[in-house]
Structures are given as C-alpha cells and as structure tokens.
Amino acid sequence: MAQGYAKAREWYEKAAAHGDASADMALGQLSIHEIATAGRYDEALRLEESLAAKVEAEETKREGKPGHQTVRELNYVIWYALFAKEFTKALTVAERAHALFPDNFSIGTNRAPALMFLGYDEEAKALYLAHKGQPIPEVMGASHS
C-alpha cells in the first residue's frame, strides 16, 4: 500500500505543480488517508476538520453555499470522529451537516452510529429502519475513505 501512496503522491504533486487545484486538494486528502490507515484517527480527525472547513469556505465563496465537496468532507469528519471514539463530535458534525443537507442519504445515515454510541438507541434504530432496503448511492468524487 505504501508504494501506491508514493505513486499517487508523485502524480498529484506533478499536477499540483502545474496549477491543478484539485490535485493540491487530493494531496491533503491522501495524507489524511495515510494517517488514518496507520490507525492515528485523532490526528486524521484534526486534519480532516481543518480540510473540511477550508473546502466549505472555498465552496461557499465560489458557489454561494456549501455543496458536494463539503458533504464529502463532513462525512469524513464524522467517520474519523467515530473511529477516534469522539462520538459527541461525530453527532455534532452529523447534525450540522444534516441541517445543511437534509436530503443527503449518507449524511442522514451517518448520524445513526453516533446516536447509537451515545446511547440514543431508539433514534438510531429509527434512522436505520427509515432507510432499510434503500440502495446506497455511489459517493461522487470521493478520493479517500
């Protein structure tokens, strides 16, 4: 896997050097993914929170409101918070993201694990059952998980 990261980093660095903003963003995401893969979830969470704030600010400036990139990054914040066992933070971010994107399937369902870990079992169960049998939509543009 390290060789794959090294090759990806090489290509992203080349593209970023030629002014490709998405490659620059991918470099940040790649670093976070490497850290998370190493099991350093607290560190990955802090870096992802920073990246999510940057993405949201840029997207809001560019489009007038947060959009798809913000959804993706907030979902990663939620997941890294869950892995770091920061369940209150996971729920707080999930609730904020849900308020911004109430119809987003992944944001809606990612609230459930945080609720469950915090002891809100009935609310978590209701969320799961509300989506039971629904296909999981493909994540657009996800470059790390």
KOLFILO-32203 format. One line per field, with one value per residue: residue number from 1; residue in one letter; x, y, z of N, C-alpha, C, O in turn. Coordinates in nm, 3 decimals, decimal comma, always signed. Example, Ala and Ser with C-alpha at 12.3 -4.5 7.8 and 13.67 -1.06 7.14 Angstrom:
2
bake = [1; 2]
romi = [A; S]
nX = [+1,319; +1,285]
nY = [-0,569; -0,225]
nZ = [+0,780; +0,708]
caX = [+1,230; +1,367]
caY = [-0,450; -0,106]
caZ = [+0,780; +0,714]
cX = [+1,320; +1,290]
cY = [-0,330; +0,003]
cZ = [+0,780; +0,787]
oX = [+1,424; +1,341]
oY = [-0,332; +0,114]
oZ = [+0,846; +0,804]
This chain:
145
bake = [1; 2; 3; 4; 5; 6; 7; 8; 9; 10; 11; 12; 13; 14; 15; 16; 17; 18; 19; 20; 21; 22; 23; 24; 25; 26; 27; 28; 29; 30; 31; 32; 33; 34; 35; 36; 37; 38; 39; 40; 41; 42; 43; 44; 45; 46; 47; 48; 49; 50; 51; 52; 53; 54; 55; 56; 57; 58; 59; 60; 61; 62; 63; 64; 65; 66; 67; 68; 69; 70; 71; 72; 73; 74; 75; 76; 77; 78; 79; 80; 81; 82; 83; 84; 85; 86; 87; 88; 89; 90; 91; 92; 93; 94; 95; 96; 97; 98; 99; 100; 101; 102; 103; 104; 105; 106; 107; 108; 109; 110; 111; 112; 113; 114; 115; 116; 117; 118; 119; 120; 121; 122; 123; 124; 125; 126; 127; 128; 129; 130; 131; 132; 133; 134; 135; 136; 137; 138; 139; 140; 141; 142; 143; 144; 145]
romi = [M; A; Q; G; Y; A; K; A; R; E; W; Y; E; K; A; A; A; H; G; D; A; S; A; D; M; A; L; G; Q; L; S; I; H; E; I; A; T; A; G; R; Y; D; E; A; L; R; L; E; E; S; L; A; A; K; V; E; A; E; E; T; K; R; E; G; K; P; G; H; Q; T; V; R; E; L; N; Y; V; I; W; Y; A; L; F; A; K; E; F; T; K; A; L; T; V; A; E; R; A; H; A; L; F; P; D; N; F; S; I; G; T; N; R; A; P; A; L; M; F; L; G; Y; D; E; E; A; K; A; L; Y; L; A; H; K; G; Q; P; I; P; E; V; M; G; A; S; H; S]
nX = [+0,082; +0,201; +0,362; +0,170; +0,062; +0,287; +0,322; +0,079; +0,105; +0,323; +0,213; +0,002; +0,151; +0,291; +0,079; -0,026; +0,188; +0,162; -0,045; -0,293; -0,566; -0,737; -0,569; -0,396; -0,570; -0,626; -0,380; -0,374; -0,589; -0,492; -0,278; -0,416; -0,562; -0,355; -0,261; -0,488; -0,513; -0,294; -0,393; -0,403; -0,625; -0,713; -0,538; -0,589; -0,855; -0,834; -0,689; -0,868; -1,090; -0,990; -0,940; -1,203; -1,325; -1,184; -1,256; -1,534; -1,543; -1,422; -1,593; -1,833; -1,768; -1,723; -1,963; -2,170; -2,286; -2,243; -2,160; -2,139; -1,865; -1,824; -2,011; -1,892; -1,647; -1,740; -1,866; -1,640; -1,523; -1,711; -1,685; -1,411; -1,422; -1,587; -1,420; -1,213; -1,334; -1,473; -1,754; -1,950; -1,859; -1,880; -2,160; -2,237; -2,121; -2,251; -2,519; -2,506; -2,425; -2,645; -2,839; -2,751; -2,766; -3,027; -3,145; -2,950; -2,843; -2,619; -2,521; -2,747; -2,774; -2,528; -2,548; -2,662; -2,475; -2,332; -2,538; -2,611; -2,375; -2,375; -2,582; -2,842; -3,036; -3,296; -3,352; -3,139; -3,203; -3,447; -3,358; -3,201; -3,403; -3,569; -3,434; -3,404; -3,349; -3,309; -3,109; -2,762; -2,638; -2,389; -2,080; -1,993; -1,698; -1,532; -1,223; -1,080; -1,116]
nY = [-0,119; +0,122; +0,177; +0,235; +0,472; +0,635; +0,651; +0,768; +1,010; +1,118; +1,162; +1,341; +1,554; +1,636; +1,725; +1,926; +2,101; +2,208; +2,376; +2,261; +2,273; +2,079; +1,862; +1,950; +1,956; +1,685; +1,588; +1,668; +1,518; +1,262; +1,247; +1,256; +1,021; +0,832; +0,864; +0,790; +0,525; +0,422; +0,406; +0,627; +0,791; +1,017; +1,218; +1,216; +1,298; +1,566; +1,686; +1,642; +1,788; +2,046; +2,051; +2,015; +2,253; +2,438; +2,356; +2,397; +2,676; +2,766; +2,657; +2,779; +3,046; +3,034; +2,924; +3,027; +2,880; +2,590; +2,275; +1,974; +1,894; +1,979; +1,819; +1,566; +1,599; +1,661; +1,421; +1,257; +1,373; +1,300; +1,016; +0,980; +1,090; +0,904; +0,674; +0,770; +0,762; +0,980; +1,045; +1,238; +1,459; +1,349; +1,324; +1,593; +1,713; +1,561; +1,637; +1,911; +1,892; +1,755; +1,951; +2,134; +1,981; +1,831; +1,632; +1,455; +1,132; +0,986; +1,157; +1,164; +0,892; +0,851; +0,969; +0,786; +0,585; +0,747; +0,833; +0,583; +0,502; +0,692; +0,621; +0,668; +0,475; +0,415; +0,629; +0,597; +0,345; +0,404; +0,571; +0,390; +0,203; +0,366; +0,385; +0,131; -0,123; +0,054; +0,140; +0,212; +0,518; +0,592; +0,739; +1,045; +1,161; +1,089; +1,066; +0,958; +0,733]
nZ = [+0,000; +0,069; -0,151; -0,341; -0,234; -0,256; -0,534; -0,608; -0,471; -0,612; -0,869; -0,807; -0,703; -0,931; -1,091; -0,925; -0,923; -1,171; -1,138; -1,085; -0,897; -0,787; -0,765; -0,571; -0,354; -0,342; -0,258; +0,011; +0,107; +0,059; +0,237; +0,482; +0,461; +0,463; +0,725; +0,873; +0,788; +0,914; +1,164; +1,324; +1,427; +1,576; +1,494; +1,218; +1,226; +1,324; +1,114; +0,904; +0,989; +0,962; +0,684; +0,591; +0,679; +0,525; +0,265; +0,276; +0,312; +0,074; -0,119; -0,052; -0,100; -0,375; -0,482; -0,338; -0,140; +0,073; -0,083; -0,279; -0,238; +0,022; +0,157; +0,120; +0,264; +0,522; +0,583; +0,604; +0,829; +1,021; +1,014; +1,084; +1,339; +1,464; +1,451; +1,607; +1,844; +1,934; +1,993; +2,056; +1,913; +1,657; +1,634; +1,664; +1,435; +1,241; +1,285; +1,223; +0,953; +0,854; +0,887; +0,698; +0,465; +0,430; +0,271; +0,200; +0,165; +0,274; +0,476; +0,639; +0,720; +0,842; +1,084; +1,252; +1,368; +1,550; +1,719; +1,825; +1,963; +2,159; +2,313; +2,231; +2,138; +2,033; +1,860; +1,680; +1,576; +1,453; +1,246; +1,095; +1,022; +0,871; +0,637; +0,551; +0,316; +0,109; -0,170; -0,144; -0,235; -0,482; -0,392; -0,502; -0,645; -0,432; -0,282; -0,082; +0,193]
caX = [+0,000; +0,290; +0,406; +0,057; +0,057; +0,401; +0,293; -0,029; +0,163; +0,406; +0,127; -0,067; +0,249; +0,315; -0,039; -0,034; +0,295; +0,112; -0,158; -0,419; -0,615; -0,794; -0,456; -0,349; -0,667; -0,607; -0,260; -0,416; -0,674; -0,406; -0,205; -0,511; -0,593; -0,239; -0,259; -0,598; -0,478; -0,196; -0,464; -0,389; -0,754; -0,722; -0,464; -0,665; -0,973; -0,795; -0,655; -0,990; -1,171; -0,929; -0,967; -1,347; -1,352; -1,128; -1,340; -1,663; -1,523; -1,396; -1,713; -1,931; -1,723; -1,736; -2,099; -2,270; -2,330; -2,171; -2,216; -2,097; -1,734; -1,844; -2,078; -1,792; -1,552; -1,810; -1,883; -1,512; -1,508; -1,797; -1,625; -1,287; -1,463; -1,633; -1,303; -1,136; -1,422; -1,523; -1,892; -2,024; -1,817; -1,940; -2,301; -2,245; -2,093; -2,359; -2,638; -2,482; -2,427; -2,784; -2,910; -2,709; -2,801; -3,126; -3,184; -2,834; -2,856; -2,505; -2,520; -2,857; -2,748; -2,406; -2,585; -2,705; -2,373; -2,303; -2,650; -2,603; -2,264; -2,408; -2,692; -2,972; -3,062; -3,424; -3,337; -3,050; -3,280; -3,545; -3,285; -3,170; -3,524; -3,622; -3,359; -3,390; -3,380; -3,274; -2,972; -2,670; -2,592; -2,245; -2,023; -1,933; -1,574; -1,461; -1,086; -1,025; -1,224]
caY = [+0,000; +0,238; +0,206; +0,300; +0,610; +0,707; +0,676; +0,867; +1,138; +1,166; +1,215; +1,460; +1,662; +1,685; +1,801; +2,047; +2,191; +2,272; +2,461; +2,187; +2,290; +1,954; +1,777; +2,002; +1,908; +1,540; +1,565; +1,680; +1,403; +1,145; +1,248; +1,220; +0,878; +0,757; +0,873; +0,708; +0,386; +0,384; +0,395; +0,752; +0,853; +1,151; +1,309; +1,223; +1,380; +1,708; +1,731; +1,641; +1,904; +2,163; +2,043; +2,037; +2,397; +2,505; +2,321; +2,465; +2,820; +2,786; +2,624; +2,884; +3,166; +3,010; +2,889; +3,094; +2,790; +2,462; +2,179; +1,833; +1,874; +1,996; +1,697; +1,460; +1,622; +1,647; +1,277; +1,206; +1,419; +1,213; +0,883; +0,984; +1,111; +0,774; +0,589; +0,826; +0,747; +1,112; +1,027; +1,365; +1,538; +1,287; +1,361; +1,738; +1,738; +1,499; +1,721; +2,033; +1,853; +1,723; +2,078; +2,192; +1,892; +1,740; +1,523; +1,374; +0,998; +0,945; +1,240; +1,118; +0,762; +0,854; +1,015; +0,671; +0,526; +0,840; +0,821; +0,454; +0,501; +0,783; +0,564; +0,705; +0,356; +0,420; +0,724; +0,533; +0,238; +0,468; +0,615; +0,271; +0,146; +0,459; +0,365; -0,013; -0,167; +0,152; +0,125; +0,317; +0,590; +0,599; +0,866; +1,115; +1,235; +1,051; +1,030; +0,885; +0,678]
caZ = [+0,000; +0,074; -0,287; -0,406; -0,185; -0,311; -0,675; -0,613; -0,429; -0,723; -0,975; -0,755; -0,692; -1,067; -1,134; -0,842; -0,969; -1,293; -1,103; -1,071; -0,760; -0,737; -0,727; -0,442; -0,257; -0,332; -0,177; +0,150; +0,137; +0,060; +0,365; +0,588; +0,445; +0,509; +0,872; +0,922; +0,761; +1,017; +1,291; +1,401; +1,397; +1,635; +1,405; +1,093; +1,254; +1,331; +0,979; +0,823; +1,030; +0,900; +0,541; +0,569; +0,696; +0,408; +0,150; +0,290; +0,289; -0,069; -0,195; -0,023; -0,171; -0,519; -0,525; -0,255; -0,034; +0,072; -0,179; -0,283; -0,176; +0,166; +0,204; +0,125; +0,371; +0,651; +0,607; +0,653; +0,967; +1,103; +1,024; +1,164; +1,478; +1,514; +1,471; +1,718; +1,960; +1,973; +1,949; +2,066; +1,797; +1,538; +1,629; +1,642; +1,294; +1,165; +1,298; +1,144; +0,813; +0,822; +0,873; +0,570; +0,354; +0,489; +0,181; +0,165; +0,222; +0,358; +0,597; +0,724; +0,781; +0,924; +1,219; +1,332; +1,457; +1,659; +1,813; +1,892; +2,058; +2,269; +2,390; +2,175; +2,058; +1,960; +1,750; +1,582; +1,513; +1,364; +1,126; +1,016; +0,966; +0,771; +0,512; +0,527; +0,182; +0,008; -0,219; -0,102; -0,353; -0,501; -0,346; -0,614; -0,621; -0,310; -0,314; +0,031; +0,275]
cX = [+0,087; +0,337; +0,295; +0,043; +0,169; +0,376; +0,183; +0,023; +0,244; +0,321; +0,053; +0,029; +0,280; +0,200; -0,051; +0,071; +0,255; -0,017; -0,292; -0,464; -0,673; -0,683; -0,399; -0,440; -0,648; -0,483; -0,293; -0,498; -0,591; -0,329; -0,294; -0,542; -0,477; -0,234; -0,369; -0,569; -0,378; -0,261; -0,453; -0,512; -0,768; -0,655; -0,538; -0,789; -0,938; -0,764; -0,779; -1,082; -1,119; -0,956; -1,113; -1,383; -1,302; -1,215; -1,473; -1,649; -1,502; -1,520; -1,821; -1,896; -1,750; -1,882; -2,209; -2,324; -2,245; -2,240; -2,155; -1,962; -1,745; -1,911; -1,975; -1,698; -1,617; -1,836; -1,754; -1,486; -1,588; -1,731; -1,497; -1,319; -1,513; -1,515; -1,215; -1,213; -1,462; -1,668; -1,975; -1,988; -1,879; -2,086; -2,318; -2,223; -2,204; -2,487; -2,624; -2,489; -2,569; -2,867; -2,876; -2,762; -2,904; -3,164; -3,068; -2,838; -2,742; -2,495; -2,629; -2,827; -2,622; -2,431; -2,613; -2,596; -2,339; -2,413; -2,641; -2,493; -2,288; -2,529; -2,831; -3,018; -3,190; -3,415; -3,248; -3,126; -3,381; -3,478; -3,252; -3,294; -3,586; -3,555; -3,341; -3,434; -3,347; -3,131; -2,886; -2,618; -2,439; -2,196; -1,949; -1,804; -1,499; -1,321; -1,015; -1,139; -1,174]
cY = [+0,127; +0,277; +0,277; +0,446; +0,693; +0,743; +0,782; +1,005; +1,200; +1,230; +1,341; +1,578; +1,722; +1,773; +1,932; +2,149; +2,265; +2,351; +2,392; +2,191; +2,160; +1,856; +1,821; +1,954; +1,758; +1,506; +1,571; +1,560; +1,275; +1,135; +1,206; +1,071; +0,791; +0,752; +0,785; +0,560; +0,333; +0,376; +0,518; +0,839; +0,993; +1,253; +1,325; +1,312; +1,528; +1,764; +1,739; +1,757; +2,031; +2,166; +2,070; +2,185; +2,475; +2,481; +2,395; +2,614; +2,847; +2,762; +2,731; +3,013; +3,153; +2,995; +2,955; +3,008; +2,664; +2,364; +2,041; +1,807; +1,886; +1,873; +1,586; +1,477; +1,612; +1,501; +1,216; +1,251; +1,328; +1,077; +0,882; +1,010; +0,981; +0,682; +0,638; +0,818; +0,881; +1,120; +1,155; +1,454; +1,481; +1,328; +1,510; +1,772; +1,680; +1,583; +1,849; +2,001; +1,821; +1,850; +2,146; +2,113; +1,787; +1,621; +1,432; +1,241; +0,965; +1,029; +1,190; +0,988; +0,761; +0,912; +0,896; +0,611; +0,617; +0,833; +0,692; +0,453; +0,594; +0,736; +0,602; +0,593; +0,364; +0,515; +0,665; +0,425; +0,296; +0,515; +0,497; +0,216; +0,235; +0,438; +0,218; -0,048; -0,068; +0,128; +0,242; +0,387; +0,590; +0,737; +0,928; +1,183; +1,198; +1,006; +0,968; +0,834; +0,635]
cZ = [+0,000; -0,065; -0,365; -0,363; -0,247; -0,457; -0,690; -0,576; -0,543; -0,831; -0,930; -0,746; -0,829; -1,114; -1,056; -0,885; -1,097; -1,267; -1,089; -0,925; -0,703; -0,697; -0,593; -0,330; -0,234; -0,250; -0,028; +0,192; +0,146; +0,192; +0,480; +0,581; +0,493; +0,662; +0,931; +0,902; +0,864; +1,155; +1,379; +1,375; +1,456; +1,544; +1,273; +1,111; +1,255; +1,192; +0,890; +0,860; +0,964; +0,750; +0,511; +0,582; +0,574; +0,284; +0,158; +0,262; +0,140; -0,153; -0,175; -0,096; -0,321; -0,562; -0,443; -0,142; -0,038; -0,023; -0,166; -0,216; -0,025; +0,226; +0,223; +0,244; +0,509; +0,685; +0,659; +0,796; +1,059; +1,122; +1,106; +1,311; +1,540; +1,543; +1,586; +1,850; +2,020; +1,925; +1,956; +1,948; +1,670; +1,524; +1,602; +1,495; +1,207; +1,169; +1,216; +0,995; +0,768; +0,805; +0,740; +0,450; +0,401; +0,401; +0,143; +0,240; +0,318; +0,485; +0,693; +0,795; +0,866; +1,063; +1,310; +1,419; +1,575; +1,764; +1,894; +1,998; +2,177; +2,350; +2,343; +2,081; +1,975; +1,841; +1,640; +1,505; +1,414; +1,235; +1,036; +0,948; +0,858; +0,636; +0,476; +0,385; +0,072; -0,040; -0,172; -0,225; -0,361; -0,458; -0,462; -0,571; -0,496; -0,346; -0,195; +0,115; +0,410]
oX = [+0,051; +0,351; +0,321; +0,015; +0,147; +0,406; +0,192; -0,011; +0,235; +0,351; +0,042; -0,009; +0,293; +0,221; -0,083; +0,045; +0,309; -0,087; -0,395; -0,408; -0,660; -0,702; -0,358; -0,393; -0,653; -0,481; -0,245; -0,480; -0,617; -0,318; -0,253; -0,548; -0,499; -0,207; -0,346; -0,598; -0,377; -0,194; -0,490; -0,504; -0,830; -0,709; -0,549; -0,823; -1,008; -0,806; -0,793; -1,146; -1,197; -0,992; -1,144; -1,463; -1,369; -1,245; -1,519; -1,735; -1,559; -1,550; -1,891; -1,983; -1,794; -1,921; -2,328; -2,399; -2,183; -2,362; -2,121; -1,946; -1,680; -1,871; -1,971; -1,673; -1,556; -1,829; -1,757; -1,433; -1,539; -1,722; -1,477; -1,251; -1,483; -1,510; -1,151; -1,163; -1,483; -1,700; -2,060; -2,075; -1,926; -2,131; -2,406; -2,298; -2,245; -2,555; -2,717; -2,552; -2,609; -2,954; -2,962; -2,797; -2,872; -3,211; -3,086; -2,838; -2,767; -2,463; -2,605; -2,851; -2,611; -2,345; -2,591; -2,621; -2,318; -2,386; -2,661; -2,516; -2,228; -2,572; -2,929; -3,035; -3,191; -3,466; -3,277; -3,114; -3,399; -3,535; -3,273; -3,290; -3,647; -3,613; -3,271; -3,542; -3,357; -3,042; -2,933; -2,560; -2,370; -2,261; -1,853; -1,802; -1,408; -1,303; -0,899; -1,249; -1,252]
oY = [+0,227; +0,396; +0,368; +0,533; +0,808; +0,855; +0,872; +1,105; +1,321; +1,339; +1,436; +1,691; +1,843; +1,881; +2,036; +2,269; +2,371; +2,389; +2,459; +2,123; +2,134; +1,776; +1,738; +1,915; +1,710; +1,404; +1,488; +1,506; +1,189; +1,027; +1,127; +1,004; +0,689; +0,647; +0,713; +0,478; +0,214; +0,344; +0,514; +0,944; +1,079; +1,361; +1,437; +1,390; +1,607; +1,874; +1,831; +1,816; +2,114; +2,270; +2,142; +2,236; +2,567; +2,574; +2,450; +2,673; +2,942; +2,837; +2,768; +3,081; +3,248; +3,047; +2,941; +3,057; +2,633; +2,370; +1,997; +1,708; +1,811; +1,827; +1,520; +1,382; +1,561; +1,461; +1,131; +1,174; +1,286; +1,027; +0,793; +0,958; +0,952; +0,618; +0,558; +0,860; +0,893; +1,190; +1,178; +1,518; +1,557; +1,364; +1,548; +1,851; +1,742; +1,598; +1,892; +2,075; +1,856; +1,857; +2,208; +2,171; +1,669; +1,519; +1,341; +1,238; +0,921; +0,975; +1,175; +0,974; +0,678; +0,904; +0,904; +0,587; +0,570; +0,829; +0,693; +0,409; +0,576; +0,803; +0,571; +0,614; +0,323; +0,484; +0,681; +0,415; +0,242; +0,502; +0,503; +0,185; +0,185; +0,469; +0,186; -0,008; -0,102; +0,098; +0,355; +0,322; +0,588; +0,838; +0,871; +1,255; +1,271; +0,918; +0,929; +0,888; +0,586]
oZ = [-0,062; -0,096; -0,444; -0,446; -0,286; -0,499; -0,773; -0,641; -0,568; -0,880; -1,006; -0,777; -0,842; -1,169; -1,113; -0,884; -1,127; -1,360; -1,081; -0,840; -0,583; -0,606; -0,512; -0,223; -0,121; -0,180; +0,049; +0,302; +0,231; +0,251; +0,566; +0,684; +0,558; +0,721; +1,028; +0,990; +0,896; +1,253; +1,496; +1,311; +1,394; +1,519; +1,221; +1,023; +1,192; +1,157; +0,810; +0,773; +0,917; +0,694; +0,416; +0,503; +0,527; +0,209; +0,058; +0,195; +0,086; -0,246; -0,269; -0,149; -0,386; -0,667; -0,474; -0,058; -0,140; -0,042; -0,056; -0,144; +0,048; +0,333; +0,327; +0,318; +0,603; +0,801; +0,748; +0,876; +1,164; +1,235; +1,188; +1,399; +1,656; +1,649; +1,654; +1,955; +2,141; +1,829; +1,870; +1,889; +1,584; +1,415; +1,525; +1,437; +1,109; +1,067; +1,148; +0,919; +0,657; +0,718; +0,678; +0,348; +0,410; +0,452; +0,061; +0,363; +0,430; +0,591; +0,813; +0,915; +0,956; +1,151; +1,430; +1,537; +1,686; +1,884; +2,015; +2,110; +2,283; +2,443; +2,411; +1,961; +1,859; +1,733; +1,521; +1,382; +1,305; +1,127; +0,915; +0,829; +0,764; +0,532; +0,380; +0,339; -0,046; +0,041; -0,162; -0,313; -0,259; -0,483; -0,514; -0,471; -0,458; -0,431; -0,207; +0,109; +0,491]
